[in-house]
Amino acid sequence: MSRRSFTADSIGLGVALLLIALIAAALLMLLAQAGNTDIGALLTSAYVGRILRFTLLQACLSTLLSAGLGMLVARAFARETSFPGRRALLGLMSLPIVLPSLVAVFGIIAIYGQNGWLARALMALGVEARPDIYGLGGVVLAHVFFNLPLAVRLLLPGWHSIPVESWRLAAQLGMSGWAIFRLIEWPMLRRYLPHTAATIFMLCVGSFAIVLALGGGPSAATFEVAVFEAIRFEFDPPKAAVLALGGLALNLACLALAHGAIGDAAIGSGWRTREQDWGQRPLPARLVDGALIGAAALLLAGPVAATLADGVRGIGAALPNVALVVRATLISIGLALPAALLTLLLSLPMVLAEASARTRNKGRRALLRGALILPVAVSPMALGLGCFLILRLVLEGTPRAVLGIVLLNAVMVVPFAAAILRPAVERARARHDHLCRALGIAGWSRWRLIDWPILRPSIGTALAMAAAMALGDLVGIGLFGDAKIRNLTLLLYDQLGAYRTGGAAVTAALLMLLIFGIYQAIERGVGGRAAP
């Protein structure tokens, strides 16, 4: 093994061990803090039982609707392969990935709230309607907004993985729609649907900002929200620690179930279209597919359009607080960019070391892979509270807040950044490892001439996504923030809670535009190409 390879692998292994140690220390701090309260009495109380019931109920309903509707929309996209705007609509399916939860919540309220676009349209038609967006219904609606596109993106490759010959044979035999679904599509869905449903269920179980904004009160809360309230409103660290451990246990149970559901299902062959003339299908079937695609597009584009429109109208109401908004914007950027850079510094060495250990050391590779996915298994609120308890032993005030927010946001995005970087790293290794060894190209020369051109687009995308997710942070700012440190997300939450809709509209629109702008700037600047 070359000196460069040894050094790079050692750095990656050291980062992995450091990350594991940090998460372990945070969880140990939770256990130590929880020892100061009656764990059994709290976990068996009616309060925790109510939290558990609501968490599972909203997660089950959200998963059922998101996966079920996502299956129908993905099938429509698979059957309609040539309509104008198809690629743009599929691109729209990526929107919720970078859109902060609170911005989407504001858009949903702007459309479906008591004074929203839908209520005003019904009143114009003479129908008196005051929709209640708060509570279980609002939470499920917001989760469908975020997770239906995810379901489409996960399920659509399944249709493209079905061999072309199966469709040709079905056409030759004149098979009915039900027969095609039962004999061709359902066997594929049995592999892809459990994976999709398990992923969505885990995301809904750990939901925080959506439930916090739309839950409507203590009767509608998840463990994440309960921890936030115990820290921010009660400042009861022992109670928060017990609740965080309860949420962690539920998260781990869901992760174990998800692992069993995912099994060995593959992602298929990508985005190729089938060689079949779907234009010969009956007109009613095509109309149904068009209606499904149109409804999905409206579900996604509606809140975005409402946010922008209400933001423009609310500029006048926000002018008196322009200094506060500017300060929150600068704080958001100042916290997000270091967090994104730290995410890259954590994930890239581990991914490089993991690729290097693929054939040399399976044990080391397993350790690195485990470190890269470990933050997914740990509740953000549990990890954040653990870090809060550690940092308050050594730091106070603003330094503690800044370090805690940056560290938490960086660690939680590591699995997502690794998923973006891994294919490019493996591609670079497969193409150039043997040639570089033969020519003696190593160290900085190899990175500058060989690895950087290949990895640069993926590094730009990973950095852009990390910055976008950090800009929409509410967990870290909610735990560590104070009167001096308030980002746009926390400002938006306060405005929504105080029913300052004009100011909230401007804040939500500004946050959305800021995220899109920074995402594009980083991906173009660092990645060296336009965003796809």
C-alpha positions in Angstrom: 0.0 0.0 0.0 1.4 3.4 -1.0 2.1 6.1 1.6 -0.7 8.3 0.1 -3.2 5.4 0.4 -2.1 4.7 3.9 -2.5 8.3 4.9 -5.8 8.8 3.3 -7.2 5.5 4.8 -5.9 6.5 8.2 -7.6 9.9 8.0 -10.9 8.3 7.0 -10.7 5.7 9.8 -9.8 8.4 12.3 -12.8 10.5 11.2 -15.1 7.4 11.5 -13.9 6.6 15.0 -14.2 10.2 16.1 -17.8 10.3 14.7 -18.7 7.1 16.5 -17.2 8.4 19.7 -19.1 11.6 19.5 -22.5 9.9 19.0 -21.6 7.4 21.8 -20.7 10.2 24.2 -23.9 12.0 23.4 -26.0 8.9 24.1 -24.1 8.3 27.4 -24.8 11.8 28.5 -28.5 11.2 27.8 -28.3 8.0 30.0 -26.5 9.9 32.8 -29.0 12.7 32.7 -32.0 10.4 32.6 -30.8 8.8 35.8 -31.9 11.9 37.7 -35.6 11.1 37.0 -37.9 8.2 37.4 -37.5 6.6 33.9 -40.1 3.9 34.4 -42.8 6.2 35.7 -42.3 8.7 32.8 -42.1 6.1 30.0 -45.3 4.3 31.3 -47.2 7.5 31.9 -50.3 8.5 29.9 -48.3 11.4 28.5 -45.8 9.2 26.8 -48.5 6.8 25.7 -50.4 9.6 24.0 -47.2 10.6 22.2 -46.5 7.1 21.1 -50.1 6.6 19.8 -50.1 9.9 17.8 -46.6 9.2 16.4 -47.6 5.8 15.1 -51.0 6.9 13.9 -49.7 9.8 11.9 -46.8 7.8 10.5 -49.1 4.9 9.4 -51.6 7.2 7.8 -48.9 9.3 6.1 -47.1 6.2 4.8 -50.3 4.6 3.5 -51.3 7.7 1.6 -47.8 8.7 0.4 -46.8 5.2 -0.8 -50.3 4.4 -2.2 -50.7 7.6 -4.1 -47.0 7.6 -5.1 -47.4 4.2 -6.6 -50.3 5.4 -8.8 -48.4 8.6 -9.8 -45.2 6.6 -10.6 -47.3 4.2 -12.7 -48.7 7.1 -14.6 -45.3 8.6 -15.2 -44.0 5.2 -16.4 -46.9 4.8 -18.9 -46.8 8.4 -20.1 -43.2 8.8 -21.4 -43.4 11.5 -24.0 -45.7 14.3 -22.8 -44.3 17.9 -22.7 -42.8 18.9 -19.4 -42.2 15.3 -18.2 -38.6 15.9 -17.2 -39.5 19.2 -15.5 -42.2 17.5 -13.5 -39.8 14.8 -12.4 -37.3 17.5 -11.4 -40.1 19.0 -9.3 -40.2 15.8 -7.4 -36.8 16.7 -6.0 -38.1 20.0 -4.6 -39.1 18.7 -1.1 -35.6 17.4 -0.5 -34.1 20.9 -0.1 -37.3 22.8 0.9 -37.4 23.4 4.7 -40.4 21.9 6.5 -41.6 25.2 7.9 -41.6 26.8 4.4 -43.8 24.0 3.1 -46.0 24.3 6.2 -46.5 28.0 5.5 -47.4 27.2 1.9 -49.8 24.5 3.0 -51.5 26.9 5.4 -51.6 29.6 2.7 -53.6 27.2 0.5 -55.6 25.0 2.9 -55.8 27.2 6.0 -59.0 28.9 7.3 -58.1 32.0 5.3 -56.2 30.2 2.6 -56.7 30.2 -1.2 -59.0 27.2 -1.1 -61.3 28.8 1.5 -61.4 32.1 -0.4 -62.2 30.3 -3.6 -65.0 28.3 -2.0 -66.4 31.5 -0.5 -66.4 33.1 -3.9 -68.5 30.3 -5.1 -70.9 30.8 -2.2 -69.7 27.9 -0.1 -69.0 28.8 3.5 -65.9 26.7 4.5 -63.3 27.1 7.2 -60.8 24.2 6.8 -59.0 23.2 10.0 -55.4 22.6 9.0 -54.1 22.0 12.5 -54.0 18.5 14.1 -53.7 15.1 12.6 -55.1 16.1 9.2 -52.6 18.9 8.7 -49.7 16.8 9.8 -50.7 14.0 7.3 -51.2 16.4 4.5 -47.8 18.0 5.0 -46.1 14.6 5.2 -47.8 13.6 1.9 -46.4 16.8 0.3 -42.9 15.7 1.3 -43.1 12.0 0.9 -45.2 11.4 -2.2 -42.4 12.7 -4.5 -40.0 10.5 -2.6 -42.3 7.5 -3.3 -42.4 8.4 -7.0 -38.6 8.6 -7.2 -38.2 5.3 -5.4 -40.9 3.4 -7.3 -40.5 4.7 -10.9 -37.2 2.9 -11.6 -39.1 -0.3 -10.7 -41.3 0.0 -13.8 -38.2 0.7 -15.9 -36.5 -2.4 -14.5 -39.2 -4.7 -16.0 -37.8 -6.3 -19.1 -39.1 -4.9 -22.4 -39.9 -8.4 -23.5 -42.6 -8.7 -20.8 -44.4 -5.7 -22.2 -44.2 -7.0 -25.7 -45.6 -10.3 -24.7 -48.4 -8.7 -22.8 -49.3 -6.6 -25.9 -49.2 -9.7 -28.2 -51.4 -11.7 -25.8 -53.9 -8.8 -25.5 -53.6 -8.9 -21.7 -56.1 -6.7 -19.7 -54.9 -4.0 -17.4 -55.7 -6.1 -14.3 -53.8 -9.0 -15.7 -50.8 -6.8 -16.5 -50.8 -5.4 -12.9 -51.2 -8.9 -11.3 -48.6 -10.8 -13.4 -46.1 -8.1 -14.3 -46.3 -5.0 -12.1 -47.2 -6.6 -8.7 -44.1 -8.9 -8.6 -41.9 -5.8 -9.1 -43.9 -3.8 -6.5 -43.4 -6.6 -3.9 -39.7 -5.8 -4.0 -39.9 -2.0 -4.3 -42.9 -1.1 -2.2 -41.7 -2.4 1.2 -38.5 -0.4 0.8 -40.5 2.8 -0.1 -43.0 2.4 2.7 -40.4 1.6 5.3 -38.3 4.7 4.3 -41.4 7.0 4.5 -42.5 5.5 7.8 -39.1 6.2 9.4 -39.2 9.8 8.2 -42.7 10.3 9.6 -41.8 8.8 12.9 -38.9 11.2 13.3 -40.9 14.2 12.1 -40.3 17.4 14.0 -40.9 20.8 12.4 -44.2 19.7 10.7 -45.7 18.3 13.9 -44.4 21.3 15.9 -46.1 23.7 13.5 -49.3 21.8 12.6 -49.9 19.5 15.5 -52.1 22.0 17.2 -51.2 21.3 20.8 -49.9 18.8 23.3 -52.3 16.1 22.2 -50.5 15.9 18.8 -46.8 15.5 19.4 -44.0 13.2 18.6 -41.0 12.3 20.8 -39.0 14.9 18.9 -41.5 17.7 19.7 -41.8 16.5 23.3 -38.0 16.8 23.8 -38.0 20.3 22.2 -40.8 21.5 24.5 -39.1 20.0 27.6 -35.9 21.9 26.8 -37.1 25.1 25.3 -40.2 25.7 27.4 -39.6 23.8 30.7 -35.8 23.5 30.7 -36.1 20.0 32.2 -33.0 18.2 30.9 -33.7 14.9 32.8 -37.2 14.7 31.3 -36.0 15.6 27.9 -33.3 12.9 28.1 -35.8 10.2 29.0 -38.1 11.3 26.1 -35.1 11.4 23.7 -34.2 7.9 24.7 -37.8 6.8 24.2 -37.7 8.3 20.7 -34.3 6.7 20.0 -35.7 3.3 21.0 -38.7 3.8 18.6 -36.3 5.0 15.9 -34.1 2.0 16.2 -37.1 -0.4 16.2 -38.3 1.3 13.0 -34.8 1.0 11.5 -34.7 -2.7 12.2 -38.1 -3.2 10.6 -37.1 -1.1 7.7 -33.9 -3.2 7.2 -36.0 -6.3 7.1 -38.4 -4.8 4.7 -35.8 -3.5 2.3 -34.1 -6.9 2.0 -32.1 -7.3 -1.2 -34.3 -5.1 -3.4 -32.4 -3.4 -6.1 -33.0 -0.1 -7.8 -33.4 -1.5 -11.2 -32.0 0.0 -14.4 -32.7 3.6 -14.0 -34.8 6.0 -16.2 -34.9 4.3 -19.6 -38.4 4.2 -21.2 -40.0 1.1 -22.6 -40.3 0.3 -26.2 -44.1 0.3 -26.3 -46.6 2.6 -27.9 -48.7 3.7 -25.0 -50.5 6.2 -27.3 -52.7 3.3 -28.4 -54.1 2.8 -24.9 -57.8 3.7 -24.4 -58.5 7.4 -23.9 -60.0 7.0 -20.4 -56.8 5.3 -19.2 -54.7 8.2 -20.5 -57.0 10.7 -19.0 -56.7 9.0 -15.6 -52.9 9.1 -15.8 -53.0 12.7 -16.8 -55.2 13.6 -13.9 -52.9 11.8 -11.5 -49.8 13.6 -12.8 -51.6 16.9 -12.8 -52.8 16.4 -9.2 -49.3 15.6 -8.1 -47.9 18.6 -9.8 -50.5 20.9 -8.2 -49.8 19.3 -4.8 -46.1 20.2 -5.1 -46.3 23.5 -7.0 -49.3 25.0 -5.1 -47.5 25.7 -1.7 -44.5 27.0 -3.5 -46.5 29.4 -5.6 -48.6 30.4 -2.6 -45.5 31.1 -0.6 -44.0 33.4 -3.3 -47.3 35.2 -3.9 -48.0 35.8 -0.3 -44.4 36.9 0.3 -44.7 39.6 -2.4 -47.9 40.8 -0.9 -46.5 40.9 2.7 -43.5 43.0 1.9 -45.2 46.1 3.4 -45.9 44.3 6.7 -42.3 43.2 7.0 -40.7 46.6 6.4 -40.7 47.6 10.1 -38.8 44.4 11.0 -36.4 44.5 8.1 -33.3 44.7 10.4 -34.5 41.6 12.2 -34.9 39.7 8.9 -31.5 40.8 7.6 -29.9 39.7 10.8 -31.6 36.3 10.7 -30.5 35.9 7.1 -26.9 36.6 7.9 -27.0 34.2 10.9 -28.6 31.5 8.7 -25.8 31.8 6.1 -23.1 32.1 8.7 -24.2 28.9 10.4 -25.1 26.9 7.3 -21.9 27.3 5.3 -19.5 26.1 8.1 -21.9 23.2 8.7 -21.9 22.2 5.0 -18.1 22.4 4.9 -17.8 20.3 8.0 -20.2 17.7 6.5 -17.9 17.4 3.5 -14.8 17.1 5.7 -16.4 14.3 7.7 -18.0 12.4 4.8 -15.4 12.6 2.0 -12.5 11.0 3.9 -14.7 8.1 5.1 -16.1 7.5 1.7 -12.6 7.4 0.2 -11.4 5.1 2.9 -14.4 2.9 2.5 -13.7 2.5 -1.3 -10.1 1.8 -0.6 -11.0 -0.9 1.9 -13.5 -2.6 -0.3 -11.0 -5.3 -1.4 -8.3 -5.0 1.2 -10.0 -5.0 4.6 -13.7 -6.0 4.9 -13.7 -5.3 8.7 -12.5 -1.8 8.2 -15.0 -1.3 5.4 -17.9 -2.5 7.6 -16.7 0.0 10.4 -16.6 2.9 7.9 -20.0 2.0 6.4 -21.5 1.8 9.9 -20.1 5.2 10.8 -21.6 6.7 7.6 -25.1 5.5 8.3 -25.0 5.8 12.1 -26.5 9.3 12.2 -29.6 7.9 10.5 -30.2 5.5 13.3 -30.0 8.3 16.0 -32.8 10.7 16.4 -31.7 14.3 15.6 -33.2 15.5 18.8 -31.5 12.8 20.9 -28.1 13.5 19.3 -28.7 17.3 19.6 -29.6 17.1 23.3 -26.6 14.8 24.0 -24.3 17.3 22.3 -26.0 20.1 24.3 -25.3 18.3 27.6 -21.7 17.8 26.6 -21.0 21.3 25.4 -22.6 23.0 28.4 -19.8 21.4 30.5 -17.1 23.3 28.7 -18.7 26.3 26.9 -21.2 28.9 27.6 -23.3 31.4 25.7 -22.7 32.1 22.0 -19.7 29.9 21.4 -21.6 26.9 22.7 -24.6 27.7 20.6 -22.6 28.2 17.4 -20.5 25.1 17.8 -23.5 23.0 18.8 -25.6 24.1 15.8 -22.8 23.6 13.3 -21.8 20.3 14.7 -25.3 18.9 14.8 -26.2 20.0 11.3 -23.0 18.6 9.9 -23.3 15.2 11.5 -26.9 14.7 10.6 -26.3 15.3 6.9 -23.3 13.0 6.7 -25.3 9.9 5.4 -26.9 12.0 2.6 -23.6 13.5 1.5 -22.0 10.0 1.6 -24.8 8.7 -0.7 -24.0 11.4 -3.2 -20.2 11.0 -3.0 -20.0 7.2 -3.0 -20.9 6.5 -6.7 -18.4 9.0 -7.9 -15.6 7.7 -5.7 -16.2 4.1 -6.7 -16.3 5.2 -10.4 -13.0 7.0 -10.0 -11.4 4.0 -8.3 -12.6 1.6 -10.9 -11.4 3.7 -13.8 -8.0 4.9 -12.6 -6.6 2.9 -9.7 -4.6 0.4 -11.7 -3.3 3.0 -14.2 -2.3 5.4 -11.4 -0.4 2.6 -9.6 1.3 1.6 -12.8 2.4 5.1 -13.6 3.3 6.0 -10.0 0.7 8.9 -9.9 -0.1 9.5 -6.2 -0.7 12.2 -3.6 -1.6 15.7 -4.7 -0.9 15.0 -8.3 -3.4 12.3 -8.5 -6.0 14.3 -6.6 -5.5 17.4 -8.9 -5.3 15.6 -12.2 -7.4 12.4 -11.8 -9.8 12.4 -8.8 -10.9 16.1 -8.6 -12.3 16.3 -12.1 -14.4 13.2 -11.5 -15.4 14.0 -8.0 -16.0 17.7 -8.4 -19.7 17.6 -9.6 -20.6 15.2 -6.7 -18.7 17.3 -4.2 -20.6 20.4 -5.4 -23.9 18.6 -5.1 -23.2 17.2 -1.6 -22.0 20.6 -0.4 -25.0 22.3 -1.8 -27.4 19.9 -0.3 -25.7 20.1 3.1 -25.9 23.9 3.0 -29.6 23.8 2.0 -30.5 21.4 4.8 -28.6 23.5 7.3 -30.3 26.7 6.2 -33.7 25.0 7.0 -32.5 23.8 10.4 -34.9 24.1 13.4 -33.7 21.3 15.6 -30.2 22.7 16.3 -31.3 26.3 16.5 -34.2 25.2 18.8 -31.9 23.4 21.2 -28.9 25.8 21.2 -30.3 29.1 20.0 -31.0 32.0 22.2 -32.1 35.6 21.9 -28.9 36.5 20.0 -28.9 33.6 17.6 -32.1 33.3 15.6 -32.0 32.1 12.0 -34.7 32.5 9.4 -36.3 29.2 10.3 -36.7 30.0 14.0 -37.9 33.5 13.0 -40.6 31.9 10.8 -41.7 29.6 13.6 -42.1 32.5 16.0 -44.0 34.5 13.4 -46.3 31.6 12.7 -46.9 31.0 16.4 -47.8 34.7 16.9 -50.1 34.7 13.8 -48.0 37.4 12.1 -48.9 36.1 8.7 -47.6 39.1 6.7 -44.1 38.9 8.2 -44.2 35.1 8.1 -45.0 35.2 4.3 -42.0 37.4 3.6 -39.7 35.2 5.8 -40.9 32.0 4.2 -40.4 33.4 0.6 -37.0 34.8 1.5 -35.9 31.5 3.1 -37.0 29.5 0.0 -35.3 31.8 -2.4 -32.2 31.9 -0.3 -31.9 28.1 -0.2 -32.5 27.8 -4.0 -30.0 30.6 -4.7 -27.2 29.1 -2.4 -27.9 25.6 -3.7 -27.4 26.8 -7.3 -24.4 28.9 -6.5 -22.6 26.2 -4.7 -23.4 23.5 -7.2 -22.4 25.7 -10.1 -19.3 27.2 -8.4 -17.9 24.2 -6.6 -19.3 21.5 -8.9 -18.3 23.3 -12.0 -21.6 22.8 -13.8 -25.2 23.9 -13.8 -27.6 22.1 -11.5 -29.5 19.3 -13.3 
